[in-house]
Amino acid sequence: MSANNSKLDRENHARIQYLLALAGTTFSGVADRLSISPSAVCSASLGRYRSARVEQEISRIVGLPVSEIWPGRTPSKKQEDAA
């Protein structure tokens, strides 16, 4: 991952954190709902790895499609099937 992509991921991560705060929750709140660790949610938000479950839960909470939260990402097979 280049420095540019890393910066963009961190900016988007901060944006996601802000959107969750507006919705009244945090990365820890998402983690609790999914019974996973907060670090797993943060890693998915940063783009370190993909998690359809995390992406879909954040999408549901903030009321935006996954493609708008993570622009440029192709939907996972699970997300395509859900659409």
C-alpha positions as CSV (number, residue, x, y, z in Angstrom):
1,M,0.0,0.0,0.0
2,S,1.4,3.4,-1.0
3,A,1.7,6.3,1.4
4,N,-1.1,8.0,-0.6
5,N,-3.5,5.1,-0.2
6,S,-2.6,4.8,3.5
7,K,-3.5,8.5,4.0
8,L,-6.8,8.2,2.2
9,D,-7.7,5.1,4.2
10,R,-6.9,7.1,7.4
11,E,-9.0,10.0,6.3
12,N,-11.9,7.7,5.4
13,H,-11.4,5.9,8.7
14,A,-11.8,9.2,10.5
15,R,-14.9,10.0,8.4
16,I,-16.4,6.6,9.3
17,Q,-15.7,7.3,13.0
18,Y,-17.4,10.7,12.6
19,L,-20.5,9.1,10.9
20,L,-20.8,6.5,13.6
21,A,-20.6,9.3,16.3
22,L,-23.4,11.1,14.5
23,A,-25.4,7.9,14.7
24,G,-24.7,7.6,18.4
25,T,-22.2,4.8,18.4
26,T,-18.5,4.0,18.1
27,F,-16.2,1.3,16.6
28,S,-16.6,-0.5,20.0
29,G,-20.4,-0.3,19.7
30,V,-20.2,-1.9,16.2
31,A,-17.9,-4.6,17.7
32,D,-20.3,-5.3,20.5
33,R,-23.2,-5.7,18.0
34,L,-21.1,-8.2,16.0
35,S,-19.5,-9.9,19.0
36,I,-16.0,-9.2,17.6
37,S,-13.1,-7.1,18.9
38,P,-13.0,-3.3,18.4
39,S,-9.6,-3.7,16.7
40,A,-11.2,-5.9,14.1
41,V,-13.7,-3.2,13.3
42,C,-11.0,-0.6,13.2
43,S,-8.8,-2.8,10.9
44,A,-11.7,-3.2,8.5
45,S,-12.5,0.5,8.6
46,L,-8.9,1.3,7.8
47,G,-8.9,-1.1,4.9
48,R,-6.3,-3.5,6.4
49,Y,-8.7,-6.3,5.4
50,R,-12.3,-6.7,4.1
51,S,-15.2,-7.8,6.3
52,A,-18.6,-7.9,4.7
53,R,-20.2,-8.2,8.1
54,V,-18.4,-5.1,9.4
55,E,-19.0,-3.1,6.2
56,Q,-22.7,-4.0,6.2
57,E,-23.2,-3.2,9.9
58,I,-21.5,0.2,9.6
59,S,-23.6,0.8,6.4
60,R,-26.8,-0.1,8.3
61,I,-25.9,2.1,11.3
62,V,-25.0,5.2,9.3
63,G,-27.6,4.8,6.6
64,L,-25.3,4.9,3.6
65,P,-24.5,2.3,1.1
66,V,-21.2,0.5,1.4
67,S,-20.1,1.9,-1.9
68,E,-20.5,5.4,-0.5
69,I,-18.6,4.7,2.7
70,W,-15.7,3.0,0.9
71,P,-15.6,4.6,-2.5
72,G,-13.7,2.7,-5.2
73,R,-14.1,-0.7,-3.5
74,T,-15.8,-3.4,-5.4
75,P,-18.6,-5.1,-3.5
76,S,-17.8,-8.4,-1.9
77,K,-19.7,-11.4,-3.3
78,K,-21.8,-11.4,-0.1
79,Q,-22.8,-7.8,-0.6
80,E,-23.7,-8.4,-4.2
81,D,-25.9,-11.3,-3.2
82,A,-27.6,-9.1,-0.6
83,A,-28.4,-6.3,-3.1
